[in-house]
């Protein structure tokens, strides 16, 4: 205990992250990850049809198995924050200065957009609550009157016209909008409401990890319990229609309820579903972002990721299964489910709730999204912070405030996400483009870090590990790295034809960023403390026990991506 107190006091004196939490704190900070299912539950149903519940289950099982590799390598670095990307980057450092920071960079731009995407959905809920779009039918008095005044108008056109006239002006208002390549951007009501939500998140996290964990514990309970209720009640009350799970074939085309076949086009849609599901189901690895803030990193690291994984396993399998069983394919393909704005109403329907329950669930949905946003800001800002401390990213990011919060990294996250929010607020096409591009970064990060597991075993096998994964799990993780590469190569195009190439280009931006830090700010040398946890010096990096294997791994991974992109078409 005395040693821990001395470490904490030293960290506080040096302006570093503070050892204020145990694994329970990290669990609650990571409790926002299950809410990510709400981002794409409709989108995955729209691309995989009746297979959606199996997609979520398979993806979650893969993510859970992969997490054991991350738990082992995280234990090697009790004094680092930033998560698996930072720990994995060190494994690649012996083999390339440029591959190592790629891991950190890709993890950051995979996690960071959760802020903007979550805020855009939460803003849509707020607009729906205070400025709803009226719903009309053929028998509505307004529609009947419109048809009487405009002879020959068909009911569908009359409903469209009446709805447009009755829609609150704020829903269509925009300060400025424009098209930029494959997407657009708009400074509309969603943007400004989302920006306010981001600032609220920033204010909460400004208090440091202990304040964040305490806040998220209560919000997490308010969110997780209703998700469990919604997942269980339909099973108990017999609302599940088992016919909604068949036939187990892909869709003929995306977002159309017609069944297809197990041909190349069908497999492409399935791989597109696996690709985007990974962005959500693998996300609980963020629980190891706080290693340098754990009171006892030796035991807290494994417990944090293990119990976070169990929570995600439960909710990511249960919630999609129940949604599909109650709503059916047509219900899952409805616009409000696809864009996320109607999920709360669907949840209320599942528990037979009236207006009060619906409004309560809307508020809980907003809290769920805020929980995911806080999880993302906490994790991604610490990735930027540790990347700066270790010499990958610009020096200004290594600043922390008196509460131990990496405020400059948080401000960087905030500014970048305001730009992304303007794109995500435009329409569903822009939303899913951002999601797909960020997931390309996430797949690259996972590929590098799953292989970092066996590289660390070869190069740093002599270093004690607080928790050591079974060797077959490390090997299975390396295999999954290539499976994920197939998901990216084949599946990114399902969401946008330019998503894969945009993701690869954005990943390459780390090269000028790293060169500025390494060669301009540091004179071509890494900080002395970067390798302290491993007990190594810079000269030790010349020893490469893995030989050519890491280079062959990279070449093979790139080939898998390109071949999958060429072979799988819609």
DAPE-V441742 format. One record per residue. SS is DSSP state (h for helix, s for strand, l for the rest). OMEGA is omega in whole degrees, 0 to 359 (999 if undefined). BURIAL is b if it has 9 or more other C-alpha atoms within 8 Angstrom, else e. Layout:
BEGIN
ss: <SS,SS>
omega: <OMEGA,OMEGA>
burial: <BURIAL,BURIAL>
END
This chain:
BEGIN
ss: <l,h,h,h,h,h,h,h,h,h,h,h,h,l,l,l,l,l,l,l,s,l,h,h,h,h,h,h,h,h,h,h,h,h,h,h,h,h,h,h,h,h,h,h,h,h,h,h,h,h,h,h,h,h,h,h,h,h,h,h,h,h,h,h,h,h,h,h,h,h,h,h,h,h,l,l,l,l,l,l,l,l,l,h,h,h,h,h,h,h,h,h,l,l,l,l,h,h,h,h,h,h,h,h,h,h,h,h,h,h,h,l,l,h,h,h,h,h,h,h,h,h,h,h,h,h,h,h,h,h,l,l,l,l,l,l,l,l,l,l,h,h,h,h,h,h,h,h,h,l,l,l,l,l,h,h,h,h,h,h,h,h,h,h,h,h,l,l,h,h,h,l,l,s,s,s,s,s,s,s,l,l,s,s,s,s,s,s,h,h,h,h,h,h,h,h,h,h,h,h,h,h,h,h,h,l,l,l,h,h,h,h,h,h,h,h,h,h,h,h,h,h,h,h,h,h,h,h,h,h,h,h,h,h,h,h,h,l,l,l,l,h,h,h,h,l,l,l,l,l,s,l,l,l,l,l,l,l,s,l,l,l,l,h,h,h,h,h,h,h,h,h,h,h,h,h,h,h,h,h,h,h,h,h,h,h,h,h,h,h,h,h,h,s,l,l,h,h,h,h,h,h,h,h,h,h,h,h,h,h,h,h,h,h,h,h,h,h,h,h,h,h,h,h,h,h,h,h,h,h,h,h,l,l,h,h,h,h,l,l,l,l,h,h,h,h,h,h,h,h,l,l,l,l,h,h,h,h,h,h,h,h,h,h,h,h,h,h,h,h,h,h,h,h,h,h,h,h,h,h,h,h,h,h,h,h,h,h,h,l,l,l,l,l,h,h,h,h,l,l,l,l,l,l,l,l,h,h,h,h,h,h,h,h,h,h,h,h,h,h,h,h,h,h,l,l,l,h,h,h,h,h,h,h,h,h,h,h,h,h,h,h,h,h,h,h,h,h,h,h,h,h,h,h,h,h,h,h,h,l,l,l,l,l,l,l,l,l,l,l,h,h,h,h,h,h,h,h,h,h,h,h,h,h,h,h,h,h,h,h,h,h,h,h,h,l,l,l,h,h,h,h,h,h,h,h,h,h,l,h,h,h,h,h,h,h,h,h,h,h,h,l,l,l,l,l,l,h,h,h,h,h,h,h,l,l,l,h,h,h,h,h,l,l,l,l,l,l,h,h,h,h,h,h,h,h,h,h,h,h,h,h,h,h,h,h,h,l,l,l>
omega: <179,179,179,179,179,178,181,181,179,180,181,181,183,180,179,174,188,180,186,188,169,185,179,178,179,177,182,176,179,182,175,183,179,179,179,177,182,181,191,181,177,180,179,174,180,180,184,176,184,178,189,183,177,177,180,182,181,181,181,179,177,180,181,179,180,185,180,174,181,179,180,185,177,180,178,188,182,184,179,171,173,173,188,181,179,181,179,180,181,178,183,186,180,190,176,176,187,178,183,180,177,179,181,182,183,177,180,184,169,184,188,181,174,179,184,181,178,179,180,178,179,178,178,177,180,177,178,181,186,181,184,174,183,178,181,174,181,183,178,181,181,180,179,180,181,180,179,182,181,185,178,179,178,183,182,179,179,178,179,182,180,179,179,181,184,180,179,185,183,181,181,184,173,178,179,177,182,176,181,181,183,183,173,172,185,173,184,182,178,180,185,176,178,179,178,179,177,181,176,178,179,182,179,185,179,182,178,188,181,178,178,181,179,179,184,177,182,177,180,178,179,182,186,182,176,178,176,180,181,179,186,187,180,177,182,185,177,181,183,174,187,177,181,181,180,358,182,177,177,174,175,175,182,175,172,188,183,179,179,184,177,175,183,180,179,178,179,178,179,179,174,176,178,180,186,177,181,180,180,191,180,194,183,174,177,180,179,177,193,184,182,177,176,175,179,185,181,181,185,185,182,181,182,183,181,182,173,178,178,178,180,178,181,188,181,175,186,187,178,179,182,179,182,181,181,187,185,184,180,178,179,181,179,183,181,176,180,181,175,186,182,183,181,179,178,178,178,178,182,181,178,180,176,183,181,180,179,180,178,180,175,179,179,176,178,176,179,180,177,178,178,180,180,176,182,181,180,183,185,179,178,173,176,181,183,176,177,180,183,175,179,188,184,188,186,183,185,180,171,179,184,178,182,179,180,192,180,174,178,177,178,175,184,182,179,183,172,176,180,179,178,178,183,183,187,181,183,179,179,179,183,173,178,181,182,180,180,180,172,176,182,179,177,178,181,179,182,186,174,175,176,179,181,177,176,179,183,185,185,182,182,185,181,178,178,175,183,180,173,184,181,178,175,179,179,177,178,176,179,177,179,175,177,178,175,178,183,182,182,192,184,182,179,185,175,182,183,189,183,184,176,179,179,178,180,178,182,180,178,184,177,179,180,180,178,182,189,186,181,184,186,177,177,179,176,176,183,187,188,185,184,184,181,182,183,171,182,181,181,182,179,179,184,184,181,176,182,186,179,180,178,178,180,180,180,179,179,178,179,179,184,179,179,179,181,188,185,180,180,999>
burial: <e,e,e,b,e,e,b,b,e,e,b,b,e,e,b,b,b,b,b,b,b,b,b,e,b,b,b,b,b,b,b,b,b,b,b,b,b,b,b,b,b,b,b,b,b,b,b,b,b,b,b,b,b,e,b,b,b,e,b,b,b,b,b,b,b,b,b,b,b,b,b,b,b,b,b,b,b,b,e,b,b,b,b,b,b,b,b,b,b,b,b,b,b,b,b,e,b,e,b,b,b,b,b,b,b,b,b,b,b,b,b,b,b,b,b,b,b,b,b,b,b,b,b,b,b,b,b,b,b,e,b,b,b,e,e,b,e,b,e,e,e,e,b,b,e,b,b,e,e,e,e,e,e,e,b,e,e,b,b,e,e,b,b,e,e,e,b,b,e,e,b,e,e,b,e,e,b,e,e,e,e,e,b,b,b,b,b,b,b,b,b,b,b,b,b,e,b,b,b,e,b,b,e,b,b,b,b,b,b,b,b,b,b,b,b,b,b,e,b,b,e,b,b,e,e,e,b,b,e,b,b,b,b,b,b,e,e,e,b,b,e,e,e,b,b,e,e,e,b,b,b,b,e,b,e,b,b,e,b,b,b,b,e,b,b,b,b,b,b,b,b,b,b,b,b,b,b,b,b,b,b,b,b,b,b,b,b,b,b,b,b,b,b,b,b,e,b,b,b,b,b,b,b,b,b,b,b,b,b,e,b,b,b,e,b,b,b,b,b,b,b,b,b,b,b,b,b,b,b,e,e,b,b,b,e,b,b,b,b,b,b,b,b,b,b,e,b,b,e,b,b,e,b,e,e,e,b,b,b,e,b,b,e,b,b,b,b,b,b,b,b,b,b,b,b,b,b,b,b,b,b,b,b,b,b,b,b,b,b,b,b,b,b,b,b,e,b,b,b,b,b,e,b,b,b,b,b,b,b,b,e,e,b,b,e,e,b,b,e,b,b,b,b,b,b,b,e,e,e,b,b,b,b,b,b,b,b,b,b,b,b,b,b,b,b,b,b,b,b,b,b,b,b,b,b,b,e,b,b,b,e,e,e,e,e,b,b,e,b,e,e,e,b,b,b,e,b,b,e,b,b,b,e,b,b,b,b,b,b,b,b,b,b,b,b,b,e,e,b,b,e,b,b,b,e,e,b,e,e,b,e,e,b,b,b,b,b,b,b,b,b,b,e,e,e,b,b,e,e,b,b,b,b,b,e,b,b,e,e,e,b,e,e,b,e,b,e,e,e,b,e,e,e,e,e,e,b,b,e,b,b,b,b,b,b,e,e,b,b,e>
END
